[in-house]
Amino acid sequence: MLRRLAASSTGLAILLTALPVETARRPRYGGMLRVEIGAAVTSLDPAVATANQEEAAAKGQIDSLIYDTRDADGTFRGAGAFHLTAFESGKRAVLAATEDYRLGRPFVDSIEITMGRGARDRIVDLELNKTDFAEIPAEDARRAAERGVRVSRSKPDELLALVFLGGAEPKRMRSVDLRVREALALSIDRAAIVNFILQKEGEPAGGLLPQWSSGTAFLFSTAANAVHAKELSAQIVPAPKIVLGYDFGDSLEQAVAERIAVNAREAGIRLTAQAVRPAVENAADARLVRLRMQSTRPALALEDFMDALGAMAKIEATGLPEPASPEDIYNRERAIVSSYRVVPLVWLPRVYGLSARVRDWTPPGAGEFWPLADVWLDALAEPASEEGKQ
Amino acid sequence: MTFRTKLFLIFTLALVVSVGLVAAAVTEVTRRAFDEMNRQHTDALVAQFQREFAQRSDDVVHRVQGIADAEGTVRMAIDLSRPKGDVSVYVNDAAGVAKAHQLDYLDFISNDGSIISSAEWPARFGYKIDWVLQPEDWAARGSFLMKVDTQEGAALALVSVSRVRVGDKDLYIVGGERLGREFLASLVLPAGMRALLYLNLDPAFQAANLIDSTGPASQGEQFASIVEKEQQQPGTEIAKINWTADAANAEVFHAMPLVGREKELLGILLIGSSQHDAVTLQRQIMLLSVGVVSLGLLLGALLGWWGAARVTRPVRQLAEGAREVAGGNWNARVNVRGRNEIGQLAKAFNQMTEQLVDQRERLLQAERVAAWREVARRLAHELKNPLFPLQTTVENLQRAKEQNYGEFEEVFHESTGILLAEIENLKNIVGRFSEFSKMPHPELASIQINEIVRGVVKLFEAQFGAVGRPPITPELHLDDHLTVIEADPALLHRALENLVLNAMDAMPSGGVLMLRTSSAEGGVHIEISDTGTGLTSEECERLFTPYYTTKQHGTGLGLAIVQSVVSDHGGRIWVESEAGVGTSFHIELPKHPPRQSVSFPISFDYEKEKEKEKEPEPEKHKQEA
């Protein structure tokens, strides 16, 4: 954006007066932006399937730098701000700036993407100034910031929710009583999850859309009601036993699932947290899922969520009217939440760690990619040596 | 059973009892020794457990105190003592600290009792643990057993509490070490012993809560009764568990309760002692005892049999001699040497038999003399009566001749008639004596005694109602089911005939003659009764004496003949009489008379005489021949 503003002197003047003193220096071209990601992208060929959601997301991020536009079906097209100069499957990719990019040459000369770096390693590298940009888990943001890492947060646009599995998958034709689902939903202390597990990153979720998007999220209660939960669970004899599945590689989901188990136990519900692997049969009655908003528009975001949850949670795929009013969206959201088949837990922001020399970084909005073509590297904050990364 | 057999059995029994008692005593002593050894092992193991427990308690206390004293903990306490202290920062700290200090459990607990961070159950932050807020000097308390809730379930732990106080706020550190199979594995157990731990985490017995050093104990349900007893009344309990039917596989368990801070039962230490060695040794002793007993019995039996034979041989010889004497061989002698009681007895026996023979000889001689005297007396008496008329008649005849009476012829005829009559009388007398001396031996034949009785009665039927004499009424009470006996019918007929004649003579004024037959033990019983004047006791005593008679013209041989016949048939005869009522003769005859019966002219039944003395009925007499 800065790069586009620089093309006009009026815009530049506005920008210079608006920016803080330390960032109000003139952007410069050059330098290599060092990026670390957790996923290991094995191929950039669109025809090659990705192993998981994380790899798909990372592949999309790289594609967004290489290609210019994306069709409605998600297909990338056109020549992007960067072009691929080197690729080592699952390890490393190097992108060089496209000099004749139609929207102007990117500030940085190149981007080096190191793949397969764990969250802890990424934070350490940020601390040691060995990388310029990395996405870090929300629950680690506070500790990373305390350790001197420059942290940037997006708006909370990722929903962590508990979903009772429906009948779409024949082997999971489990039916947990509505009172049990309600009791479990009431027993969950979302504030404790946010404060302790997420270390105060994100916010408790009562509805399917965040407050900043729908403006009605405050109408959904996020407070726990252990007493009522206990009363409800006491009505069901024998006490049901619920298995709550979580992604085996997701430490956040594991911590949340275990906390939910504690809350449920206090409410008299026997709930066991169990790690599950994709494509491996399991005995879970419910699952923790992460749902990332693909649009800032609430109607579209809700439609996306309903598409994702419909099969999983056996939710009626009734579409929203076109155009959908805020009331329509709220009612639809309320209907889903009241079924207690989907229990919203928390809204998570995307958290990025930045080195000191990265300038003009703006966290992407919901459904947007990393705007790395807009950032520039401050020469005053250059790392002592870049050879170590080669 | 012979004396020898009895003696042998007594020897054998004494031997069995003795050896059995010795074996039982040895077994009992061995068992007690093993029990004592097991008890000592158990005590040692309990002491070892207590030492290990105390050592681990100290370790836990020191480690928890070390955490409390650590810089990080103090900083945490300071941070949390601030008005806006944020506990969420420390939510993940416990796990790392616990790992660093090798603790299984660690909780950081805030001033209000809320869990700040938990190593054993990280997701339990925010929940309260109230007991830690109770007023107690945790430093003085040391470590204690506690039931700890973990993510995997409840567990038993050795726990210590430390407190860090900053300002007016406390930070509690609760750390502990799991009391489980690792702890049991650390105990050094003697061979044949093992230690188990029951985690009393549930109200009812749960077999899964019983562990040993390798994990859950097998066949844990067998311990239900021990555990339940401890749950009801904690205390030292001893119980035996038979794992199989084989007693060698049994184990004796000593249960020791493990209590918590509030004296609640949290665990039970079970120290098991295998009974294999003890039972095996006991079996070996038992086997050896059985062998010794068997060998001892065999030797004892042989020695007993030999000893019994040696001891009983003189006794048997004495018994044999006594039998011979009883059988009539008064010359029997016992050849037993020795100066012991048996030898003295044999000597006395021999002396006794010699004296018996001597006395018998003298008795026989005396009886013979007496008999000859009696015969001489009777002969004198019998011959005297005819001789006097003969003498008188001859003198009358001489006198008539000398005086030349005209009636000499008449006197001669009369005198010769008298002489002939008296000579005939003398011949009769001599004939009767001759007949008595010629009593034949019985010619045995199978007879029915009732037929003999009927024949005798029929013989006298004419005389019972003869004209000119008072009538005699015969009454027959004959048992139709009498057994057939072997006897001489002629002799019996003659004997019964004599008795009937005696009865008729005893009833000169008429009366009832009753003849009764009945079964007797091993033969028949015949009773002939009259309703005559009866006999005196003196008469009864002498009744069967030859030539004794109460009749004016009797020879005194009738009843002697009867007695002789009965005796020759192996039977016996006795008389019962009551003055003024009548007399009854009783005869008992065996079914099979002996081949050669010894007859005595007179026998005297001492027992019956004694009975008579006991029942003094002067008018009723009984005499048995």
Interface residues (C-beta under 8 A of the other chain):
Chain A: R142 D189 A192 N195 F196 I197 Q199 K200 A255 E258 R259 A261 V262 E266
Chain B: V87 S88 V89 V91 W121 P122 A123 R124 F125 G126 Y127 Q151
